[in-house]
Amino acid sequence: MPAKGTHVPSSRTALVIVGGSALSPDTLVGLPADAYIIAADSGLDYALAAGLRPHLVVGDFDSVQPETLAWATTEGIEIEHHSPDKDNTDTELALAAARSSGASDVVLLGGGGDRLDHSIAAITALGNPTMAAFTTVSARWDTTMISVLHAPRVLTFATELDATFSLLALHGACSGIDVEGGLWPLSDAELQPGSSLGVSNRTTANELRIRVRTGVLTLLFPLFFGGQI
């Protein structure tokens, strides 16, 4: 397990680790060394397995291994315990803690798991209006890289050439979408929920620029490419 110590760094980035399954080694590449790490319930098990020491553990603790939680208690890690009858998921509670931490950027880390409902709930939680307070909102979900753009927002991503990416309107209609650096560029486009207009585009340069003027736009790179998102 990670070395003992309770120092909480002053970081721009909060990492939120959730349960489900083990984190892919690729998921850990390039993470900031001074990140503020929050584990959501059994995310504590997967954080420790990946060599990450949380600064905070949040949840109702119905799925974390008892011995892991006992270790966190012994180590003096902050634990935020919630009733099982809560209205929010453990992921939502951890994201709320990330906002309270003062971090400007948040990254959700998950191994995927076999519960599609949990995966959908965790990923779509990044589109909650409260998440617009962050400068960047992203996730590394198994081998998929995700960025959620709360309008009005423009972001530039470093990519590999010929990398597949998709744009989805998971939280309602999005408009004023511009895509530069894609095989099929978009200019002032609109996406409706369920639309396939933004699915399976490909990068034509090492830089991809996305703008959205209204709505919440989700960008996905279906296969981890080792770049920055």
Secondary structure, DSSP 8 states (H G I E B T S, - for coil): -----------SEEEEE-SSS---GGGGTT--TT-EEEEETTHHHHHHHTT---SEEEE--SSS-HHHHHHHHHTT-EEEE--TT-SS-HHHHHHHHHHHTT-SEEEEEE---S-HHHHHHHHHGGGSGGGGGSSEEEEEETTEEEEEEESSEEEEEE--TT-EEEEE-TTS-EEEEEEESBSS-EEEEEE-TT--TTSSEEBSSSEEEEEESBSEEEEEESS--SS--
